[in-house]
Amino acid sequence: MNSVFLIIAVLIPLLGGAALFLAKDLEYKRLQVICEILTVLTSILVWTLVFHRPEEEILLFQLTGNLRIILKLDGLGCIFAGLVAFLWPLANLYAFEYMSHDEKRRHVFFGFYIMTYGVTLGIAFAGNILTLYFFYELLTLVTVYLVMHPMHKKAIRASRMYLYYSLGGAAFAFLSIICLTIFGDTTNFVLGGVLDMEKVSAHPNWVLTMFLLAFCGFGVKAALFPFHGWLPRASVAPTPVTALLHAVAVVKSGAFAIIRIIYYSYGADFLRGTWAQYVVMAMAMLTILYASTMAVKEIHLKRRLAYSTISNLSYILLGATMMTPLGMIGAVSHLVMHAFMKICGFFCVGAVMHQTDRNYLAEIEGLGRKMPVIFGCFTIAGISLAGIPPMAGFISKWNIGTAALMSENPLGYAAMGVLLYSAFMTAIYMGVIILKAWFPRKTCTNTFSEKDRDPNWKMKLPILVFACMLICLGLFSRPLVNVIKAIAYGNL
């Protein structure tokens, strides 16, 4: 397939979303139809590209010298692009119903919502570190409005914090890109890394320091401790936005970028066994411990899931920092599985808030009997997040645990302890929600009205699809894991 279609796939949602800014007086039903057509067309094109992958790169523009913005689809990019293309049309359906009562600036909201799709595809299709950085920065600009959409004080404050954190992280990452242009043979992504070892041998610690800065810089969007503060605050945004932030676009782009710099830029062989590896592994484990504990303490439903996101993102980072093919398999498989788990969980909580205006743990006691579809799906998501077989979460956590034990790294055994602790805490913070919803106490004083019921099909259909995917990915994970193995070992 011609590589020019990579540009088309990015431009359809970018230009289409930008055009929606002019559709102020457009009827809401027509706006929905246009948004879904743009998204579905893009997803069809992306999946066609995934199954008929173009071998050549395509140049968007050249800045100066060998600094080029190029698109190229490799195996890892196929995984991320295919994931985004599957989730976005369903997320659109959910957003249509969720935003139906918000008549202010809907055309602008959906304009940025669709544009975010195009920018995320740009990250997936990035052929070198400079292109990834370009779209990574653009992602901040198109999502900051989505966070502040409600336009109240908390939303504006949260959007500012998100912007400050993201720009600060981008500055760290930029320094690392300069390092790669100096010490690398190319800025393109090459499995195994691009560093010129003759140049690196004179300044190894300096190069490792630059890698650490890149890890922290891209780790801001992956909510790495102590750069995580923006994520729980961003929960004030509408649920379709928080689902994108926590499950699909923003945080996954951060994790995806870290996998890129470890395995495709600096190289796992160069990093393995260095002090930098021990530092980044320790940071990932600390984040898992901290966020899992905070999730148990949090009583606001969306913020509880936000801390769960922080913890599970560092599962991905922990797998990646093993610096082995098994570690990459664990990281990429959890990147996929967690996307389905978390978007399902967030959409369920959003449906509760949309239908009942209940936001806190105590308020949902007994609500499962009034909203059986929503809490049935949430139960599946919770079981999967806890890593209980045969759900999808078990598969990816098993892969990460296997990588930890086989890594021959002194911190590998500590990582297993962290994973077990987090699994136990996940069972608590998800289990409490599930038990309260389905099995209220006899002394429960919550009362429910006729309006407290499952939402219409636009919200239920995506949630049901995601719940079914969690079961299917758990029972039939072998094809996906085999593809990821081929990518990790350089066979795809």
N, C-alpha and C positions, 0 to 999 in steps of 0.2 A: 504494500500500500504506500502511496506517495506521502512523504513526510510533511508536505504542505498541509495535510489534514490535521496535524498537531496544532498548527496556528489557528486553523478554523475552529477546532474544538475549544480553544481558549477564547477566541474572539466572539463566538456566538453569545455566551452568557455575559461577557464584558460589555459588548456594544448593546445587546438587548436590554441588559439591566440599566445601563446608562440612559437608554431611550425612555425607560419607564419614569424617569424624573420629570419628563414633559407631559406625563399622562395624569395630571392632577384631577381632571374632570371625568376620567374614564370610569365607567360603571364597574363595581367591584367584581361581578361575575366575569366580565370581559377581561379584567386585570388578571383574575385567576387563570383563565384559559390561556392568555398570552404567556404568563409565567410558566405554566406547566408545559406548554408547547416548546418554549425555549429550553427548559430543563430536559425534557424527554428527548428532544432532537440531539442535544449535546451528549446525553448518556448513551444513546444508540451509536453515535459516532465514536465515543470513547471505547465502548465495548468492541466495536468493529476494529479499532486500532489495536486493542489488547490482543485480539485473536488473529489479526493480520498485521503484526508489528513491523513498521518501517525500519529498515536497518540504518538508513542514513540520518545524519543530523541536519538541522536546518537553521540557518543563521537569521536571527531577527534583526540585529544591528551590531555594529562593532564600535566600541567606545574609543580605544586607542591601543596601538600595539597589538598584543595578543589577548586583550581584554574583550571578550565577545559574549553576547547574550544569545545562547543557542538552545534549541529544543531537541531532545533525543529521548526516545522511549526505550528503556532497558527493562530487565525482569523485575527489579524492585519497583520501578516506576509503574509497571503494569499492575502490581498488587495494590498500590496506593490509589492509582487512578480508577481501577475497577471498583474498589471499595467505595470511593466517593461517588462514582457514577451510579452505583446501586442505591445508595442511601438518599441522595439528594431529591429525586422525584417524589419519594415517599415523605420526606421531610417537608416538601412543599405542600402536599395535601394536608398534613397536620397543621402547618402554619396558616393555611387559608381559613380553617375553622377557628383556630386560636385567636387570630387577628380580626375576626368578623365583627367584634364589638368595639374595636379600636379604629375609629374613623379618621383619626388625625394622621396625616402624612403616610397613609398606607402605601401610596405609590413610591415614595422615597424608601420606605422600609423594604419593600420587595425589590426595588432597584438595587440596593446594596446587598440584599440577600442573594439575588441571582448573580451579581458581580463577584461575590465571594466564591461562588462555585468556579467561575473562570480562573480566578487567582489561585485557588487551591489546585486546579489542574495544571496551572503553570509551574507550581512547585513539584508536582508529580512528574511533569515532562522535562524538568530542568536538566540540561545536559552537562552543566558544570557548576562549580560552587558559586560563581558570580551570578549566574541566572537564578539559582536557588535563592540567593540573597536578595536579588531584585524583587522577586515575587513575594518573598518572605516579608520584606518591608511594605510592599503594596498590600499584603494581607492585613497588616496593622491598620492601614489607612481606611480600608473598606469596611472593617469590622468595628472600628471605634464608634461609628454612628449607631450601629446596631445595639451596642451596649447602652448608649445614652438615649435610646429611642423614647423611653417613658418621659424623659425631660424633667424628672423631679430631682431634688437635691442628691439623693442617694445614687441615682443613675449617673448624674453628671460627675459626681465625685468618683464613682467606680470607673467611668470611662477615662477620666484623667489619670487615675492610678494605672489602669491598663496601658495607656499611652506612654506614661513615664517608664514603666517597667520594660515595655517592649522596645522603646527607643534606646534605653540603657543597655539592654541585651544585644541589640543590633550593633551598638558601638563595640562591644566586646568581640562579636563575631567578625566585624569588619577588620579588626587588627589581625585576626587569624587568617583572613583571606589574603591580606598582604603577605603574611608569612608563607602561604602556599604559593603565591606568585614568585617569591624569591627562591624558595627551597624545592619547589616542585618542577617536574619536567613539563607538566601541563596543568591547567585548571579543570580539565574535563574529569568526569567521574570514571575511575578505573578500579574494578574490584582488586583489592590488594594494596591500593594506595599509589600515590604519584610522586612521593618524595625522592629526591636525588640524594642517595646516602653519602656520597662524597661531600656534598655541601653540608649535609646535616651533621656529619661527624665532627665538624669544628664547633658546632653550637647545639648539641643535643638537648641540653636543659632549656635553652631558649625556645626551641621548637616545641618541646613538651609543655612549656608554659603557655605558648600560643594555643596549643590544643586545649588546654584547660580553660582558657578564656573562651574559646569557641564552644566548648561543652556548656559552660555557664551561660554564655550569650544565647545560644539556641535553647538552652534549658529553661530560660525565662518563660517561653511559650509552653514548654512542657511542664511548667509549674514545679520546677526543682526547688527544694528547700535550700536557702532562705529566700528564693525569688518567687514564691508561690502566692504572695499576699493578694495579688490582683484577682485570682480566680474565685475564691469564695465571695468576694465583693461583687464580682460580675454577675452573680446570681440574681441581681435585681432586674436584669434584662428579661424580656419576654422568653418563655420557655423554648420556642423554636430557635432562639439565638443561643441560649445557654446550652442547648443540645449540640449545636454546631461548635460552640467553644469547647465543650467538654468531651465530645465524642468523635467529631469528624474533622473539622477544618483546622482550627487554631492549634489546639494542644497536640493533635496528631502530626501537624506540620512540624512542630518543634521536635517531637520524637523521631520523625522521619529524617529531619535534617541531621540529628545526632547520629543516626545509623549511617547516613551518607558520609559524614566527616570521619567516622571511625573506620569504616570498611572500604570506602571509596576515595578518600582524600589522604588522610595521614597513614592509614594502613594498620590493620590489627597486628601484623607481625612486628612492626616498629614499636607499637605502644605496649604490647603484652609484656608484663613483668617489670614495667617502669613504675616510678613513684607516681606518675600521672594516672596510671591505671588504678592504683590503690586509692588515690584521692577520689576519683570519679565513682568508683564502686562504693566507697564509704558514703559519699554524698547521696547516691541512689538509695542505699539501705537506710540512711538516716531519714530521708524523705518518707519512705514506706512506713517506718516506725512512727514517726510524728503524725503523719496524716491519718493512719489507721486509728491511732488513739484519739485524735481530735474528732474523727467521724463518730465515734461512740459517744462523745460528750455533746455533740451538736444536736439540738432539738428542732431546728428549722429544717424542713424536708429537703429543700434544694441545696442548702449549704451542707447538709450531711452528705448528699451525693457529690457535692463539690470536693469535699475532703477525700471521699472515696476515689474520685478522679485523680487527685494529686497522688494518692497512694498507688493506684494502678498504672499511672503513667511511668512511675519509677520502676515498676515491674519491667516495663519495656526497656528502660535505660539500664537496669541491672543486667538484663539479658545481653544487651548490646555491649556493656563494659566487660563481659567475660572475654571479649576479643578472640572468640573462636567461631567456627562455622555453626556449632551447636548453639552458641549464644545468640548468633544472628537469627537462627531458626526460631528460637524462643521469643526473641524480641519482635520479629515480624509477625509471628502467629498471634502473639498477644495484642499487637497493634490492630489486627483484624478482629479478633474475638471481642476485645474490649469495646470496639466501636459499636458493635451490635448490642452488647450488654448495657452499655451506658446510655445509648440513645433510647433503648427500650425503657430503661429505668426513669430517665428524665421525662420522656413523653408521658409515662404513667403518672408521675407526680404532677406534671403540667396539666394533665387532664383532670386530676383531683382539684387543683387550684382553679382551673377554668370553670368546672361544674359546681363546685361547692364553696370556693373562696376560703378554703382551709389550708393553712401553711405550716402548722406545727404538729409535732408527733402526737400530742395528747388529743388533738382535734379529730384525728382520723380513726380513733378507737371505734370498732364496730362498723366502719364504712365499707368493708369488704363485701358485706351482704347486700349493700345497695349498689355497689359498682363491681360486680363479680368478674366481668371481662378485664377491666383495668387491673384489679388486684390479682387476678389469675396470671396475667402477663407479668406483673411486677414480681410475683413469686418466682416465676421462671427466671427472670433477670437476676433476682437476689440469690437463688440457688447457684446460678452460673457464676456470679461474681465471687461467691464463697469457694468456688473450685470444686464443687461436688459433682462426681460423675453421674450420668453421662453427658452433662452439659458442656457447652463450648469452652467455658472458663477453665474446666479441668484440663483440657488438652493443652492450652497455651501455658498454664502454670506447670504442668508436668514437663513440658519442653524446657522451661526456664530452670526448674529444679534439676533436671537431668544435666543441663549445661553447667550448672553450678558444681555438681558433684564430679563431673568429668573434666573440669577446667584445670585441675592440678594447681589451683590458686589457693593460697592460705586463707583468703577471705571467702572461698567458695562454701566452706562449711558454715561460716557465720551467715552467709546469704541464705542458706537453707533454714537456719533458725529464724531469720527475719521473715521469710516466706511463710513459715508455719505460724508465727505470731500474727502476721497480717491476715492469714486465712481465718484464724480464730476470731480476730476482731471484726473481720468482714461478716462472719456468721452472726455476730452479735448485732452490729449496727444495721444490717439488712433484716435479720431475723426479728428484731424488735418491731420494726415497721409491719412486717408480714403478720406476726402474731397479734399485734394490737388491732389490725384491720379485720382479721378473720375471727379472733377469739376475744371479744371484749369481756372485761370483768363484770361481775354481777352488779357492782357498785357504779358502773359507768353511767354518767349523766348526759352523755352526748345525745342530742336529738337531731333527726334528719327530716328533711322535707321531700316532697315529690320531685323537686328539681335536683336533688342529690342522687344522680343516676349516671350510668355510663353515657359517654358523649355519642354523637352521631358517627356515621361510617367514615367520614374524612379523618377523624382522629383515631377511630378504632382500627381501621384497616392497616395503617403503617405499624401500629403497636403489635397487632396480631402477626403481621409478616415478620417483624423483628423477633418476636417470641418464638415463632416457628423456626426461624433461622438459627436461633441459639440451640434448639434441639437437633436440627439437621447438622449443624457444624460440629456438634458433639458426637453424634452417632456416625456421621460419614465424613470425618475430618481428613482421612488419608489422602484423597486427591489434592486438597489444598496444601497439606503439609509436605507432600512430595514435590509440589511446585516450588514451595519455599526452600526445600532442601536443594533442589536443582539450582536455584538462584544463589544460595549461600556457597555452594561449591563451584560456582562459575560455569554451570552447564546450561544456563538459560539466560 
